[in-house]
Amino acid sequence: MYIISNKQGQAIAKLSNNILFDLEMNEVIGIVIGNCFFGSTGEIVGKIFNDTVYLTKGDIIGKLALDGQFKNKSLKKEHMVKAWTILSCIKDHTIPWIKESKRWDNRSLTECLGVRR
């Protein structure tokens, strides 16, 4: 499992079994296929490379780090259903080349993924 941290270095999400989870609410907020990540409605939001989470426009939205304390747990059915719903909404898996920048986006990861609370 991996932890995603924001600009301030606070853990905000986790990536486990190609599913993005919000740490605060422990709910599915997106999925990862290859190195591309998709939001709650199946739209492509960005890519993960060089341990950095980039939006399609190249701005940084998070940093990725391996969680050394991880203990493998089975996924809840509700998490699998939500992840499958996102996966079934994906119509296009292609993404233009992302020119990485050192700029951080001002929005939260959940906001970029289209999560509504």
Wavefront OBJ file of the C-alpha trace (Angstrom):
o trace
v 0.000 0.000 0.000
v 1.053 3.571 -0.691
v 0.240 6.799 1.085
v -0.430 10.034 -0.811
v 0.543 13.259 0.958
v -0.445 16.835 0.174
v 1.795 19.891 -0.201
v 2.030 20.234 3.590
v 3.193 16.607 3.918
v -0.061 15.411 5.500
v -1.285 11.944 4.521
v -4.561 12.457 2.630
v -5.176 9.221 0.738
v -3.994 5.670 0.299
v -3.534 3.543 -2.791
v -4.233 -0.139 -2.289
v -5.171 -2.778 -4.884
v -5.320 -0.011 -7.538
v -8.031 1.761 -5.551
v -7.627 5.278 -4.166
v -9.110 5.735 -0.696
v -9.722 8.939 1.227
v -7.968 8.512 4.586
v -10.421 10.628 6.537
v -13.613 8.831 5.466
v -12.049 5.521 4.247
v -14.124 5.668 1.082
v -13.211 4.998 -2.536
v -12.356 8.223 -4.364
v -10.794 6.878 -7.560
v -8.909 4.057 -9.232
v -5.528 3.603 -10.887
v -4.946 1.725 -14.140
v -1.300 1.481 -15.094
v -0.002 4.847 -13.993
v -3.188 6.796 -14.852
v -5.708 7.702 -12.184
v -9.405 8.216 -12.680
v -11.975 10.161 -10.692
v -15.338 9.232 -9.277
v -17.097 9.499 -12.670
v -14.462 7.598 -14.661
v -12.745 10.641 -16.145
v -8.971 10.644 -16.355
v -7.490 13.047 -13.830
v -3.749 12.505 -14.119
v -0.776 10.187 -13.851
v 1.532 8.942 -11.170
v 5.248 8.852 -11.968
v 8.500 9.592 -10.129
v 6.614 9.128 -6.822
v 4.526 12.194 -7.674
v 0.820 12.496 -8.452
v 0.353 14.876 -11.399
v -2.840 16.309 -12.834
v -3.246 16.246 -16.623
v -2.117 19.880 -16.822
v 1.163 18.958 -15.103
v 0.563 20.439 -11.658
v 1.327 18.321 -8.593
v -1.558 17.173 -6.425
v 0.304 14.721 -4.170
v 3.432 12.758 -3.318
v 3.480 8.964 -3.168
v 5.341 6.941 -0.518
v 5.375 3.266 0.403
v 3.653 2.540 3.709
v 5.998 0.311 5.701
v 3.340 -0.309 8.384
v 0.831 -1.794 5.935
v -0.981 -4.957 6.916
v -2.916 -6.586 4.096
v -6.668 -6.584 4.730
v -9.405 -7.864 2.492
v -11.458 -5.192 0.769
v -15.018 -4.538 1.820
v -17.716 -5.362 -0.698
v -18.852 -1.708 -0.779
v -15.320 -0.652 -1.794
v -15.195 -3.210 -4.598
v -18.637 -2.137 -5.859
v -17.624 1.545 -5.908
v -14.318 0.772 -7.659
v -16.140 -1.378 -10.235
v -18.655 1.437 -10.822
v -15.806 3.855 -11.577
v -14.092 1.291 -13.810
v -17.266 0.679 -15.796
v -17.606 4.446 -16.454
v -14.169 4.740 -18.095
v -14.620 5.344 -21.802
v -11.135 6.589 -22.720
v -7.863 5.430 -21.200
v -5.627 7.648 -23.334
v -4.037 10.761 -21.948
v -1.877 13.362 -23.635
v 1.751 13.675 -22.621
v 2.032 15.389 -19.241
v 4.732 17.998 -18.927
v 5.654 17.806 -15.267
v 6.024 21.011 -13.325
v 7.055 21.896 -9.804
v 3.782 23.808 -9.190
v 1.277 22.459 -6.712
v -2.405 22.726 -7.534
v -4.430 24.658 -4.945
v -7.292 22.142 -4.885
v -7.513 19.010 -2.761
v -7.081 15.549 -4.245
v -10.713 14.678 -3.524
v -11.861 17.854 -5.265
v -9.807 16.995 -8.359
v -11.267 13.480 -8.366
v -14.808 14.872 -8.348
v -15.764 13.531 -4.936
v -18.865 15.227 -3.549
v -19.523 15.326 0.165
l 1 2 3 4 5 6 7 8 9 10 11 12 13 14 15 16 17 18 19 20 21 22 23 24 25 26 27 28 29 30 31 32 33 34 35 36 37 38 39 40 41 42 43 44 45 46 47 48 49 50 51 52 53 54 55 56 57 58 59 60 61 62 63 64 65 66 67 68 69 70 71 72 73 74 75 76 77 78 79 80 81 82 83 84 85 86 87 88 89 90 91 92 93 94 95 96 97 98 99 100 101 102 103 104 105 106 107 108 109 110 111 112 113 114 115 116 117
